[in-house]
Amino acid sequence: MSGLRLIDSHAHVQFAAYDADREAVIARAREGGVGIVNIGTQHSTSSDAVQLARQCPDSVWATVGFHPSHLDSDAHHDPNELSERVRETFDAGKLRELAYHPTVVAVGECGLDYYPRADSGQRIADSVRQAQKEIFRLQIELALEIGKPLVIHCRQAFPDLIEILKSYFLNPKSDRNGVVHFFSGSWMNAENLLDLGFYLGFGGVITFARDYDEVVRRAPLDRLLVETDAPFVAPVPHRGKRNEPAYIVETVKKIAELRGISYDEVAENALENARNLFRI
């Protein structure tokens, strides 16, 4: 795509939330010079991500993975993701087959999510936590096998996440091992992940929540990615609406404001970082 100015490093444009106007959403991103890394969350959405990347080879790339929340699928169904409840189990063979497709630039979204169940507020069961760890390890091993980075989801699980990553990346041979998207940890967590060769991803939440300011200010500019996590968590001034990749500019503006530097400096670094990590 000529004129590429930003890459939304984490979006889900294949989700059901865009069934009525997907082409228009992608067109608006293209008009703004925004490329899209389209993130899979289970086999169906990963397959859809690959298909969409095949249709838009100059502006959309795919990742394939199994999101930890789907391991507790009795409690997880988001109509923004899939219009109908579909229970899928992790299938390493299917994921591996998809991962070798040339449009795929990373393995994920994978990781750990210990946030209490939305339907009951109950703690995630130990058996589910253990299953999350096992499936996460399998996806790390797949990423290492095929030489592609990880796209990691982590919510209320940083000690376990970092312990697992240290078992694979303690002496990293690369600073392009992956990205922890929608980073929500402490600066100490951030330092650990940076030392392990990971980037940090920031999205629209930083435009209205101040919990992230310290890490946004302190993170090395050459290890920072911008994302929308569309259709979720739209930035100010679009808060409360369905998010989309064209809104990525609002996150760039906020990072520039928090760091006291120009929009262009943030945008240029974020673009270069995404190109380096995903080799696009």
CORWO-V280906 format. One record per pair of residues at least 12 apart in sequence whose C-alpha atoms are under 7 Angstrom apart, sorted by the first residue. I is the first residue (numbers start at 1). GAP is how many residues later the second one is. D is the distance in Angstrom with one decimal. If there is no record, write none. Layout:
((I | GAP | D) (I | GAP | D))
This chain:
((1 | 57 | 4.7) (1 | 58 | 5.6) (3 | 30 | 5.8) (4 | 29 | 4.6) (4 | 30 | 6.0) (4 | 31 | 6.7) (5 | 28 | 5.0) (5 | 29 | 6.1) (5 | 266 | 6.7) (6 | 27 | 6.3) (6 | 28 | 4.8) (6 | 29 | 6.3) (6 | 261 | 6.3) (6 | 265 | 5.1) (7 | 27 | 5.4) (7 | 28 | 4.5) (7 | 29 | 5.7) (7 | 264 | 5.8) (7 | 267 | 6.6) (8 | 26 | 6.7) (8 | 27 | 6.1) (8 | 28 | 4.9) (8 | 29 | 6.1) (8 | 218 | 6.1) (8 | 219 | 4.7) (8 | 220 | 6.4) (8 | 237 | 6.1) (8 | 240 | 6.5) (9 | 27 | 6.4) (9 | 28 | 5.0) (9 | 216 | 6.6) (9 | 217 | 6.1) (9 | 218 | 4.9) (9 | 265 | 6.7) (10 | 27 | 5.6) (10 | 28 | 6.2) (10 | 29 | 6.1) (10 | 217 | 5.0) (10 | 218 | 6.1) (10 | 219 | 5.2) (11 | 25 | 6.8) (11 | 26 | 6.3) (11 | 27 | 5.1) (11 | 28 | 5.9) (11 | 216 | 7.0) (11 | 217 | 5.9) (11 | 218 | 4.6) (11 | 219 | 4.8) (11 | 234 | 6.9) (12 | 26 | 5.3) (12 | 27 | 5.4) (12 | 217 | 6.7) (12 | 218 | 5.7) (12 | 219 | 6.6) (13 | 25 | 6.4) (13 | 217 | 7.0) (14 | 31 | 6.8) (14 | 34 | 6.1) (14 | 35 | 5.9) (15 | 65 | 6.3) (15 | 66 | 4.6) (15 | 67 | 6.4) (16 | 63 | 7.0) (16 | 64 | 5.3) (16 | 65 | 5.2) (16 | 66 | 5.3) (16 | 67 | 5.8) (17 | 63 | 4.6) (17 | 64 | 6.6) (17 | 214 | 6.9) (25 | 219 | 6.9) (28 | 218 | 6.2) (29 | 216 | 5.8) (29 | 217 | 4.6) (32 | 214 | 6.5) (34 | 212 | 6.6) (35 | 24 | 4.7) (35 | 25 | 5.9) (36 | 23 | 6.2) (36 | 24 | 4.8) (36 | 25 | 6.3) (37 | 23 | 5.9) (37 | 24 | 4.8) (37 | 25 | 5.7) (38 | 22 | 6.7) (38 | 23 | 5.9) (38 | 24 | 4.8) (38 | 25 | 6.3) (39 | 23 | 6.0) (39 | 24 | 4.9) (39 | 25 | 6.6) (39 | 69 | 7.0) (39 | 70 | 6.4) (40 | 23 | 5.5) (40 | 24 | 4.7) (40 | 25 | 5.5) (40 | 68 | 6.5) (40 | 69 | 6.1) (41 | 23 | 7.0) (41 | 24 | 5.4) (41 | 25 | 4.8) (41 | 26 | 4.8) (41 | 68 | 5.5) (42 | 23 | 5.8) (42 | 24 | 4.4) (42 | 25 | 6.3) (43 | 52 | 6.8) (46 | 17 | 6.7) (46 | 18 | 4.7) (46 | 19 | 6.5) (49 | 13 | 5.3) (49 | 14 | 7.0) (50 | 12 | 5.3) (50 | 53 | 6.4) (50 | 54 | 6.8) (53 | 50 | 6.2) (54 | 49 | 6.8) (61 | 42 | 5.7) (61 | 43 | 6.3) (61 | 44 | 6.7) (62 | 41 | 5.8) (62 | 42 | 4.7) (62 | 43 | 6.1) (63 | 41 | 5.1) (63 | 42 | 5.8) (63 | 43 | 4.9) (63 | 44 | 5.5) (63 | 45 | 6.0) (64 | 31 | 6.9) (64 | 34 | 6.9) (64 | 35 | 6.2) (64 | 42 | 6.9) (64 | 43 | 5.2) (64 | 44 | 5.3) (64 | 45 | 7.0) (65 | 30 | 6.9) (65 | 42 | 5.5) (65 | 43 | 3.9) (65 | 44 | 5.0) (65 | 45 | 5.9) (66 | 24 | 6.8) (66 | 42 | 6.4) (66 | 43 | 6.0) (66 | 44 | 5.5) (67 | 42 | 5.4) (67 | 43 | 4.8) (67 | 44 | 6.8) (68 | 42 | 6.1) (68 | 43 | 5.9) (68 | 44 | 5.6) (68 | 45 | 6.1) (68 | 64 | 5.6) (69 | 44 | 6.5) (71 | 57 | 6.9) (71 | 61 | 6.8) (72 | 56 | 6.7) (73 | 14 | 6.4) (75 | 42 | 6.8) (75 | 44 | 6.7) (105 | 43 | 6.5) (105 | 173 | 5.4) (106 | 42 | 5.2) (106 | 43 | 5.0) (106 | 44 | 5.6) (106 | 45 | 6.6) (106 | 172 | 6.8) (107 | 32 | 6.9) (107 | 36 | 5.8) (107 | 41 | 6.8) (107 | 42 | 6.3) (107 | 43 | 4.9) (107 | 44 | 6.1) (108 | 42 | 5.8) (108 | 43 | 4.6) (108 | 44 | 6.3) (109 | 42 | 5.1) (109 | 43 | 5.6) (109 | 44 | 6.2) (110 | 26 | 6.0) (110 | 41 | 6.5) (110 | 42 | 5.1) (110 | 43 | 5.7) (111 | 25 | 5.3) (111 | 41 | 5.2) (111 | 42 | 4.9) (111 | 43 | 5.8) (112 | 20 | 6.0) (112 | 21 | 6.9) (112 | 41 | 6.3) (112 | 42 | 5.1) (112 | 43 | 6.6) (112 | 45 | 6.1) (112 | 49 | 6.8) (113 | 41 | 5.6) (113 | 42 | 4.7) (113 | 43 | 6.5) (113 | 44 | 6.3) (114 | 41 | 6.1) (114 | 42 | 5.5) (114 | 43 | 5.9) (115 | 40 | 6.2) (115 | 41 | 6.0) (149 | 27 | 6.6) (149 | 28 | 4.9) (149 | 29 | 4.4) (150 | 27 | 6.4) (150 | 28 | 4.2) (150 | 29 | 6.3) (151 | 27 | 5.7) (151 | 28 | 5.2) (151 | 29 | 6.2) (151 | 30 | 6.7) (152 | 27 | 6.0) (152 | 28 | 4.6) (152 | 29 | 5.9) (153 | 27 | 6.1) (153 | 28 | 5.9) (158 | 31 | 7.0) (169 | 27 | 5.7) (170 | 26 | 6.0) (172 | 24 | 5.9) (172 | 25 | 6.1) (174 | 23 | 6.1) (175 | 22 | 3.9) (175 | 23 | 6.3) (176 | 21 | 5.8) (176 | 22 | 6.2) (176 | 101 | 5.3) (177 | 20 | 5.4) (177 | 21 | 5.5) (178 | 20 | 5.0) (178 | 21 | 6.2) (178 | 99 | 7.0) (179 | 19 | 5.2) (179 | 20 | 4.4) (179 | 21 | 5.5) (179 | 22 | 6.4) (180 | 18 | 7.0) (180 | 19 | 6.4) (180 | 20 | 5.2) (180 | 21 | 5.9) (181 | 19 | 6.2) (181 | 20 | 4.4) (181 | 21 | 6.7) (182 | 19 | 5.3) (182 | 20 | 5.1) (182 | 21 | 6.0) (183 | 17 | 6.1) (183 | 18 | 5.7) (183 | 19 | 6.1) (184 | 28 | 7.0) (187 | 28 | 5.6) (199 | 24 | 4.8) (199 | 25 | 5.7) (199 | 26 | 6.9) (200 | 23 | 6.4) (200 | 24 | 5.2) (200 | 25 | 6.1) (201 | 23 | 6.0) (201 | 24 | 4.6) (201 | 25 | 5.6) (201 | 26 | 6.5) (202 | 23 | 6.3) (202 | 24 | 5.1) (202 | 25 | 5.9) (203 | 23 | 5.9) (203 | 24 | 4.8) (203 | 25 | 5.1) (203 | 26 | 6.9) (203 | 48 | 5.9) (204 | 24 | 6.0) (204 | 29 | 6.0) (204 | 30 | 5.6) (204 | 31 | 4.1) (204 | 47 | 5.5) (205 | 28 | 6.3) (205 | 30 | 6.2) (207 | 28 | 5.8) (207 | 29 | 5.9) (207 | 44 | 6.5) (207 | 47 | 6.0) (208 | 28 | 6.6) (213 | 45 | 7.0) (216 | 39 | 6.7) (217 | 41 | 6.2) (217 | 42 | 5.3) (221 | 48 | 6.6) (222 | 47 | 6.2) (222 | 51 | 6.2) (223 | 50 | 6.7) (224 | 46 | 6.3) (224 | 49 | 6.9) (225 | 45 | 5.3) (225 | 48 | 6.6) (225 | 49 | 6.5) (226 | 25 | 6.9) (226 | 44 | 6.4) (227 | 21 | 6.4) (228 | 16 | 6.8) (228 | 17 | 6.0) (228 | 20 | 5.8) (230 | 13 | 4.8) (230 | 14 | 5.0) (230 | 15 | 6.5) (231 | 12 | 4.4) (231 | 13 | 5.8) (235 | 15 | 6.5) (252 | 14 | 6.4) (252 | 15 | 6.4))
